[in-house]
Amino acid sequence: MHIAIIGNGATGVAAAKRIRQLQPDWKITLISGESDYHYSRPALMYIFMGHMSFKDTKPYQDHFWKINNIDLLRAWVTEIDHNNKKLTLHQKGQLTYDKLLIATGSKSNKFGWPGQDLKGVQGLWDLMDLRSLYENVKNAKRAVIVGGGLIGIELAEMIHSRNMEVTFLVRENSYWNNVLPKEESMMINRIIRHEGLDLKLETELKEIEGEQNGRVSGVVTNKGERIDCEIVGLTAGVSPNTDLVKETGIDTGRGILVDWSFRTNAPDVFAAGDCAELVTEGDLRNVIQQVWYTGKMQGKVAGEVIAGQDSTYDPGIWYNSAKFFDLEYQTYGNVSNVPVQGEHNLYWEHQNHQHSMRIITRNSIVIGINVMGLRYRHKVCERWIREEKTLDYVLDNLKEANFDPEFYDKFEQEIRHTFKEMAA
């Protein structure tokens, strides 16, 4: 039995590992044109800023793959023929398979802006983007970042670390407020401006202008303002990378349509991770999850199903984390960016505007937690929500979750006092 996996990111690797555990004798080929070895994609910014080397971003030593009998093939797949179970490889002929997992991830959004293909215009998603950035920062003085999300602020911090001026264009009236509640979003606004970045809210990109040599020279906003720059970062989100399945007969919507065991409509073809769209029954919206840990979980389940087990994906309690310059952010469970009927929203923010905590309850049961500027233990917060702990229980046990360094200021007493007054 030969299993081919397109993509060596978190999803593809998790699937390969699980298949190998369950099927020691099957042939597994992990295909990627981007890199020889799996690496941690969120570490791209730390490579650029000099905090890590590329070899330090590889979760497994190079000999891991040989020991586990997983073949690595450096190639771009250009065509999928699922009827004949063949892959066409760029300049490397064809590869046959018995079962196929598509784990092609996401790609940066482009919305047809004039000039979006000029030199100096880029996203931040893969090693090719990182290589482009090394070239683009040479002799550059200013960058414009389009889009108010996590990738945008990472790219801004990377460029700003080279002592360049950075302008943010964010169409919303506050940074990332389509995800964060109002108070947390405003905290990010202050941090961005405190770091010396120019944050232009309710402002959209209209076009990108270039010089005769084909390089970007500036942008024009929807308000008619022209901003000179040598780099434009397009970070207005990502979308499932479905390019390979076009014209194949494999069903797609926003992503590659799969059931909750990651089967597509094509026999022996599976898809998981950022590129997959989980079909839900009834009127519920299909699910696309584009976070590292969900990609890893999906890969594990897909690997089990490919290996012959009866397995169904359960995403569990939602979790995400990020870092806005030096401010850490964690979220657990259900925390909407707007108030939800039937939920009680408790929020505390320190007077220095560098620390905050939000707890969401329903019928006095904690269903969601946001922390900013504090470090809380994932397993503890997840357990509180899973075990349906009451607000009083969580407040009385806040210290159990805090793992800030020993000499950091602790705020649990103030948080507990504030929240108990609110809940009274």
Number of C-alpha atoms within 10 A of each C-alpha: 12 14 21 26 27 25 23 27 24 26 32 32 22 20 30 28 19 19 26 19 14 15 16 11 12 15 17 24 20 26 24 22 15 15 18 15 20 22 20 14 16 15 16 23 20 15 17 20 15 9 10 14 14 15 13 14 17 15 12 13 11 13 9 11 15 10 8 14 16 18 15 19 17 17 19 18 21 14 18 22 13 21 11 10 17 17 21 17 18 13 10 11 9 14 14 16 19 15 19 24 27 25 28 25 26 19 19 18 14 15 8 9 11 14 18 20 16 19 19 24 22 22 27 22 17 15 15 13 13 19 11 16 22 11 11 20 17 10 9 16 16 20 28 24 27 22 24 23 17 17 24 23 21 21 24 24 21 20 27 18 12 14 11 18 18 23 20 24 23 23 19 16 14 23 29 22 19 16 14 19 18 15 18 26 18 18 19 23 18 14 17 20 11 10 11 12 18 15 20 17 16 14 19 18 22 17 17 22 20 21 11 7 8 13 18 23 19 21 24 16 15 13 11 10 12 15 16 16 22 22 27 26 23 23 24 22 18 17 18 23 19 22 14 15 19 13 10 13 12 19 15 17 13 15 25 30 25 25 17 20 22 30 22 24 16 14 13 17 20 26 31 37 32 28 27 34 25 26 18 13 8 7 6 8 10 16 16 21 18 17 14 17 17 24 25 20 21 29 30 25 26 32 31 24 20 27 21 12 12 10 16 15 17 12 12 11 15 14 20 15 15 15 14 16 15 9 15 16 21 20 23 21 21 18 23 14 16 13 12 11 7 9 16 18 20 16 18 18 19 13 8 7 16 17 19 22 23 21 22 23 22 15 11 15 20 26 26 24 24 25 22 25 19 21 15 21 13 16 9 16 23 21 12 23 21 14 11 16 16 17 23 15 13 21 17 12 15 17 14 12 16 18 13 14 9 7 6 9 9 15 16 16 12 12 20 19 11 15 20 13 9 13 12 5
